[in-house]
Amino acid sequence: MILQEQAKLLSYLGLLPFIFSCIFIWIIPSLAIYILVGFIAYSLLIYIFLTGSWWGFAYSSGNSLYIPILLFFAPFLIFLPSVYMEQLIKDNFNLLQNYNLIFSSLFALVCSYEIGHLFELRTIKLNSEYINLRFQLTFSVRICHLLMIAFIFM
């Protein structure tokens, strides 16, 4: 297998935990909190991996490292105000009572993936095949996050 095909295979294999988590949470809702926590942990690991690659691209091209470093902290920076938003939802709409900080975590991650994808498109010069692959993967990951958010609002 050539290197590009291996990278594509590994990329799609990395998507499987996201997809299976979304399937299992709807099939086995009694395990929802464990599935959600595992999903968030895996998502954060993948996001950290991506920020490392963005840092590497910036370093190798001689660009500033500040943006990739800021992107590394994006989930945390988005999470903080999201906690306040989550509390407003709980207090005013009586929702999310059983999922403390889960909504904030999912919201922070889906926003971080979106911001990271925009950064990647605007600043990193890559071939069209890779850009297409990254779009498919990021789109799928965002849909999985939105499905998890939908689950906690059910």
N, C-alpha and C positions, 0 to 999 in steps of 0.2 A: 504494500500500500504506500502510495506517495505521501509526503508530509502533509500536503493540503487536505487530502482525504482523511488522514488520521486526525487532524485538527478538527475537521468538520464532524467526524464521528464522536470524538471526545466532547465537543460542544453540545451535540444533541444528547449524549448520555448524561451530561451535567444538567440538562433540562428535565430529565425523568423524575428526580425527587420532587420538583415543583409540581409536575403534573400528577404524580401518584398521590401526593399530599392532598391536592384538590379533589381527587376522586375519593380517597379514603375518608376525608372529613364529612362528606355527604353520605357515604355508605355506613360509616361507624361514628355517628355523632357523640356517642358516649365517651369516645377517646379524643374529643375535639381539642381540649386544652393541651394535651400532649402533642397532638398533630400540629397545632398552631405554634407551640413553642419550638418544636423541631423545625418547622417551616421557616420561622423567623431566624433561628440560628443558622440554618443552611443558607438562607438568603443573604444574611449579613456576611457569612464567609465568602460567598460568591462575589458579593459587592466589593469586599476588601481585596479579593484576588484581582478584580477588574481595576481597582484604583492603583494597584501595583503595576499593572501593565500600562496604565495611563502615565504613571510616574516614569516608567522605563522609556516610553515613547518620547515624553518631554525631555528627559535627560539625554537620550541619544540624538535628538534633533537640536539640542542646544537651547530649547525653550525654557521659560521660567517653570520652576517646580511648584510655585505657590498654588496654582489652580488645582493640580492633582492632589496636593496635600489638603487643600480646602475640601475637595471632593471626598477625600478619605473621611473627613469629619462631618460631611453633610448629613448622614443619617442621625447623628447625635444632635446636630444643630437644628434639624427639622423636628426631631422628636420632642425637644423641650417645649416649644409652643404648642405642639400637637397634644401634649398632656393636658394643657389648659382647655383646648378645644374638646378633648374627650370628656373632661369634667363637665363642661357646659352641656354636652349631649346627654350625659347621665342625669344631670340635675333637671334639665328642662324637658326632656323627652322620655325619661325613664327607660332608656336603652343602654345596652352594653354593661349591664349590672354584673354579669358573670365573667367578664373578660377585661379585667383591669390591665391597662397599658398595652393590650394586644392591638387595639385599633391604632393607637399612636405609633406603635412599632411598624405595623403594616403600612400605614400612611407615610411615615418617614422613609421607609425603604422604597416604596413605589415612586415617590417623588425623587429620591436619590438616583434610582435607575433612569428616570426620565432626564434629569439634569445631566447625568453622566453620558447618556446617549447623545444628547445635544452637544456636549463638549467634544465627544468623539467625532461627530460629524463635522463640526466647525474647525477643529484644530489639528486633527491627525490625518495625514495624507495616506490613505490606504486604497487598495485596489477595490474595484466595484464588487467582486465576488465576496470579499470579506465584509464589506459594508452591508451587502444584502444578507449575509449570514447573521451579522450582529443585529440587524433590524429584526429578523425573524425571531432570534433568541430573546431580545429585549422585549419585543411585543408579546411574546408568549409568557415571559416572566411577569410582565405588567398585568396581563389577563389573569394569571394565577393569583397575584396579590389581590386583584379586585374581586375574584371569586371568594377568597378567604374573608375579605371585608364584607361581602354580601352574606356569607355564612354567619358572621357574628351579629349581623343585624336581623337575622331571621328569628 
